[in-house]
């Protein structure tokens, strides 16, 4: 169905046509730009990073934007709750105080189908010696004005939230679990009723949880999950086991397959995974291993190529151990 142009569009088009016919304006065709069109780096020379706040304690561990509102963003830190800006960072306000029982944030996600729906997972998955545990998942249905707790109380640390692009009630959460001991509430969780109930769709063990999730654009039943064996001790961090790795589902989480095809094997540590927004076959993984670094797949995870051979970049852990 062809979209109907506004009356202003018709008027502007008529004026340009009349001007062109009278010789006042020379209208030239605009050359089409291919995806490979390069941009002169000089165009970015004036751009500078600057602090836009908010001034709060802790690291920033969760950020989410609203696709249809380019100036609206949400931010979560390790100790300051959730903050919101509607003017691209010029002003921020806290929207979680009085609703959240935990200040440490691990993940934020805005539903594309309804940007008033926001999910917030507490408990940063970037575990350190001073890590603060979360108390589960919160949800807002009025763009952050009010919140309610929606389960996963024993999740400990939540690393990622992914919402189905067409269904704000279908949501996935990567649950790392408690930082200081074994925990049965680990793995990938799915809710099909907006967080009222949750099911664990990918469980490895009480020591290995999910730290990252990525949904393939255009194929929402296809997701990738990074599983991580991790535990904090008083003076140590256990990172890695042969249970860690990258897993994939093509049926919305009902079944999962561990990926190989060139990814590191054996004792694997923390990993991050993301799918290209422009090519659903292209997937990147940053993985902690003796041969760690950046890997890329161009066939949806069937095979992988190591990208750091000539750069000497390695993602090595502090130390590895089995649990």
N, C-alpha and C positions, 0 to 999 in steps of 0.2 A: 504494500500500500504506500503510495507516495505521500510524503509529508506536505502539508499545506503551508505555503509561505505566508508570512504576515503581510499586512497592507504596507508597512514601512519598507519591506523588502521589494515589493512591486514598484513602489514609488521611486526608490533608489535605483532600481534596474532601469526604469523608464527614463530617468534623468541622464544616466550614463549613456544610454542608447542614443538619446537625442543629441547629447554633446558630441558623441563620436560621429554621428551623421553630419553634424555641422562643422566638423573639423577642429573643434575646440580641444578634444581629448583624443589622444591616440591610444587605443586599447590594444595591448599586445597579449598574446596567450602566455600564461604562466607555465613554465616547464614543470612537468611532473617530477616529483622527487621519489627516488627509489629508496628502499630501506637501507641501501648501502651508501646513500649520500653522506659525504663527510662534512663536518662543520669546522670552519677555521678556528683554531685554538685561540686566536686573538680576540674572538668574540667573548671569551670568558675571562679576559685579563682583569676586568674591572670588578669581578665578583670576589668577595671576601667573606670568610666565615666570621660570625660575631655571636656573642652570647645573647640569647633572647630570653633566658630564664626558664622556669621560675627559680628563685633562690630558695633552695630547700636542701636538706641533708641527704646524703646517700647518692649512689650511682643511678643513672637512668637505665632501667632494665626493660621497659616496655613502651612502645610508641605505636599509635594507630591514627590514621587519617580518615576523612570522609570523602569518598570519590566525588560526590556531587556538591561538596562544599570545600573548595580548595583552601580556605583560610582556617578551617576547623581541624584541630588536632587534640588528641588525648595523650598524656604522658604519665607513666608510673615509675616510681623509684623504689630503692630498697628500703626506704623508711618513711616516705612522705605521702603514700597513698596515690590517688589519681587526681591529675590536674587537667584543666581544659582551657584552650584558647580558641577564640572565634575571629581573631584578627591577625592570624599568622605569627603569633608569638609576641605581639606587642604587650598584651595583657594576659595573665593567667589567673585562674581561680581554682581552688581545691573543691572537688565535687564529691569526695568520698568521706570526709569527716562527718561523724555522726551516724554513718551507715556501716562502715567496715570495722571489724574487730581486729584486723591486722593491717599494719602499715606497709609491709613488704610486698611489692608487686612483682609478678613473674611474667604476665602476658595480658594483652588487651586486643580486642577484635571488635570491629564495627560491622554489622550486617549490611552488605551491599543492597539487599532487597528492601531493607527498612533501616535507614541510618539512625533511627531513634533507638534501635536495639543495640546494646553494647554489652559485651561479656568481659569480665575482669577476673583473672586468675591470680590469687595471692601466693606469695612465697617465691622469691627469686631463685631461679635454677642455676645462677652463676654462684655456686656455693663457695664460700670462703670461711675462714675461722670465725668470723663474726656474723655468720648467716642467721637470718631471722625466718622462722617458719611461718607459713601462711595458714589460713583456716578454710581453704576451699575456694569456691567460685561465687561471684556476684554477678547480677544482671540488672541492667537498667532498660526501661522501655520508654523513657522520656528524655533521651539524649543526655543522660548523666545527672539529671536533676534529683532523682531518687533512685535507690538501689534496694535489692533484696537478695538474701543469700539463697543460692540454688544448688547446694550440695557439695559433694567431694570434700567433706570436712577434714578427712584424714589424708588429704593429698600431700601435705607437707610443702613441696615446691612444685609449681606449675610452670612449664617452660614455654608452652605455645598454645594458642587457641585458633582454630580455623572454622569459619562459618560457611555453610553452603551458599553460593552466590544468589540462588533463587528462593531459598527457604531459610528464614531467620531462626527457625526452630531446630534445624539440623546443625549440630555443632560438635566439634571434636576438640579434645584437650589432651596435651602431652603432659603426663603426670610423672615427675621424677621420683616423688616419694620423700620420706624423711631423710635429712642429711646425715644423721648420726647413728643410724642403725637399720636393720632389716625392716621391711614394710610391705605388706601384702597389697596395699593400695598403690601399685605402680603400674605403668603402662599407658596405652592409648585408650581413652574413654570416648564414648559417643552418646549423645543425647538426641533423641528425635522428637522431643516435646518441649524444647526451649529450656532445658535444664531441670525440669521437674524430676526426671529419672535419668540415671546414667548406667551404661553397661561397659564393662572392660572388654574391649574387642582385640587387644593385643597385650598379652601378659607373658613375660619371660621368666621372671623369678622375683623373690622378695628382695633381691639385691640390685636388680637392673630395671631402670625406669625409662620413660620416654622424655626426651629433652627438646626435640624439635619436630615440627610437622610442616609439610608443604603440599598444597592441593594444586593439581594441574589445571591451568586455565582452559576453560572449554570442556574439560572432562572431570567434573566434580566428584565422580566416584573413584577417581585415581588419586591416591595420596601416597606420600613418602614419609617415613618416620625414622628418626635417629634414636636408637636405644643406647643407654649409657649405664654402665656399672660404676657407681660412684658412692663414696662414703667419706664423711669428715670424721677425723679423730681429733683429740685435743691438740696434737702437734703434727698432724699428717693429713694428707688427702689421698685416698685410694681412687685411682682413675683408670679403669680399664679391666676387661676380662674377655674371654672368648665368647661371652654372651652379648657383648656390644656389637652394634653394626647398623646397617641401613636396611629397612624393610619397606615393602610396597604392597598396596592393595589396589585392585581394579574393580572391586565390587562394593565400594563404600565402607570398607572395614570388616566385612564378614569374614574374609580370609586374607592372610598375609604371607608373603614370600620374602625370605632374606636374600638380598642381592649380593652377587659376587662379580664375576666377569671382569676382574682387574682391580677391584677394591682391596685394600689391605686385609689380610687374614690373621688368625690367631688372636693375640691379646690386642684389642682395639679400645681406644679411649673415647673421649667426647667427640661428637660430630655435629655439623650443621648441614642442612640440606635445603635446596631451593630449586624451583622449576622456573625456567625462563618465561617471562610474560609474553614474549613474541614467538616462541617456538616450543610447543609442548613436548617435543622430543628431547629437548636439551635440559639437562639436570646438572647442577653443581653440588659437590660435597667437599667440605673442609673437614678433615678428619685427623684425629690425634693417634699417632702410631709411630713405630720406629721408622717407617717409610711414609710418614704422614705429610700432609699438605693438601693441595687442591686437586680434585679429580673432576673430570667432566665426562658426561655421557651424551651422545647424540642420537641414541636409539631408545630413549625412555628407560634407561637403567639396565639394559641388557648387557652392555659392555662399557668399560670405563678407560679413560686415558689420563695418565698422570701428567700434570701441567708444570711441575716444578723441577724437572730433571736438570735444566740448564741454569736455574736461578739459586739453587742451594737453600730454598725455603723449606723448612720442616716444621711441622706442628708436633713437637715432642712434649710428652707429659712430664710432670715433676718426677714421678716414678710410676712404674707399673707393678701391680700385684694381682693375684687371683684372690677372690673371696670364696 
